[in-house]
């Protein structure tokens, strides 16, 4: 299970939301060996006066948080982060300086879905990659 939150300015994300979601999902599928049909993305948008960020960021400044069950290898997570930087720049021309990515992990027992906890459920994909 992985859930993605994308934060940014409304003026930017309203133009890029669908393409950005597709690129993020492609990277997750590739790096985490994630099923293509498991896509959980939420966009949290702000008007310019509601989001304060450093002067060295442009209006394309975007924060991506990926919440997932723990178990992936360090190199797998690094691969995901690097592929996100590369593909988002390639596909959307968002500079690396305007992109921040954070992976947040928690034990499977802290997740609940389909009426069960994550450590009890049988998944159709591997977490330990």
C-alpha positions in Angstrom: 0.0 0.0 0.0 1.3 3.5 -0.9 -0.6 6.7 -0.7 0.6 9.9 -2.3 -0.1 13.5 -1.3 1.0 16.3 -3.7 1.1 19.8 -2.4 1.5 23.0 -4.4 0.0 26.2 -5.8 -3.4 25.9 -7.3 -2.3 27.9 -10.3 0.4 25.4 -11.1 -1.2 22.1 -10.2 -4.5 22.8 -12.0 -2.4 22.7 -15.2 -0.2 19.7 -14.4 -2.3 17.5 -12.1 -3.2 14.7 -14.4 0.2 14.4 -16.1 2.0 14.7 -12.7 -0.2 11.9 -11.3 0.6 9.7 -14.2 4.4 10.3 -13.9 4.4 9.6 -10.2 2.4 6.4 -10.6 4.7 5.2 -13.4 7.7 5.7 -11.1 6.0 3.9 -8.2 5.0 1.0 -10.4 8.5 0.7 -11.8 10.6 1.2 -8.6 8.3 -0.6 -6.1 7.0 -3.3 -8.4 3.6 -1.9 -7.6 0.4 -3.1 -9.3 -0.7 -0.7 -12.0 -4.3 -0.6 -10.7 -3.3 0.6 -7.2 -3.2 4.4 -7.6 -4.0 6.6 -4.5 -3.2 10.2 -5.1 -4.5 13.3 -3.4 -3.7 16.9 -4.5 -3.7 19.6 -1.8 -3.6 22.9 -3.4 -3.1 26.4 -2.1 -3.7 29.9 -3.4 -0.5 31.9 -3.5 -1.2 33.8 -0.3 -1.7 30.5 1.6 1.6 28.8 0.8 4.9 30.2 2.1 8.1 28.8 0.7 11.7 29.8 0.2 12.7 32.6 -2.2 14.8 30.2 -4.3 11.6 28.3 -5.3 9.4 29.1 -8.3 5.7 28.9 -8.5 6.2 25.3 -9.6 7.3 24.4 -6.1 5.8 21.0 -5.4 6.0 18.7 -2.3 5.4 15.0 -2.8 4.8 12.8 0.3 4.6 9.0 -0.2 3.1 7.1 2.7 3.7 3.4 2.6 4.2 0.3 4.7 7.8 -0.3 5.8 9.8 -3.1 4.3 11.4 -1.7 1.1 15.2 -1.7 0.8 17.0 1.6 1.1 18.2 1.3 -2.5 14.6 0.7 -3.7 13.5 4.0 -2.0 16.4 5.9 -3.4 15.7 4.6 -6.8 12.1 5.8 -6.5 13.2 9.3 -5.4 15.8 9.6 -8.2 13.3 8.4 -10.8 10.8 10.9 -9.6 13.3 13.8 -10.0 14.3 12.6 -13.5 10.9 11.8 -14.9 9.1 14.8 -13.4 11.8 17.1 -14.9 11.7 15.2 -18.3 7.9 15.1 -18.6 6.9 18.4 -16.9 10.0 20.5 -16.9 9.8 21.0 -13.1 13.3 21.8 -11.9 14.8 19.6 -9.2 15.1 22.7 -7.0 11.3 23.1 -7.1 10.6 19.5 -6.1 10.7 18.0 -2.6 10.0 14.3 -2.0 9.5 12.6 1.3 8.8 8.9 1.9 7.0 8.2 5.2 6.9 4.6 6.3 5.0 2.9 9.1 4.6 -0.7 10.2 2.0 -2.8 8.3 0.1 -3.2 11.6 -0.5 0.6 11.6 -2.5 0.3 8.3 -6.1 -0.6 8.0 -7.9 -1.4 4.7 -10.5 -3.9 3.4 -11.6 -4.5 7.1 -8.2 -5.8 8.2 -4.8 -4.5 9.3 -1.9 -4.4 6.9 0.0 -7.2 8.7 -3.0 -9.5 8.4 -4.0 -8.9 4.8 -2.8 -10.9 1.8 -1.5 -8.5 -0.8 -1.1 -9.2 -4.5 2.3 -7.5 -4.6 5.5 -7.7 -2.5 6.4 -5.1 0.0 10.0 -6.4 0.6 11.6 -5.1 -2.7 
